[in-house]
């Protein structure tokens, strides 16, 4: 379960895109910090991502243990907006890479 990823797609369960379209970047940035080079570094547990051409937010299940409030905030946001949520349980070579391709700015 620790390796599980939760993929939150930028579309609702009915197929509509969520507005504003930059919600993934807003959530990711709110949990990010600045590294020693003064560049924004996303939290390892919450990554913006593009999967099959679709903007997504990938949340590592371990965030629930590390920062329960942030985990509940992210999942609560997804549920309240009826976003498509998929649990990814692939492991090993098939695992979803936590260092996903960042969406274009």
Buried (B, 14 or more C-beta within 10 A) or exposed (E): EEBBBBBBBBBBEEEEEBEEEBBBBEBBBEBBEEEEEEEEEBBEBBBBBBBEEBBBBBBBBBBBEEBEEBBEBBBEBBEEEEBBBEEBEEEEEEEBEBEBEEBEE
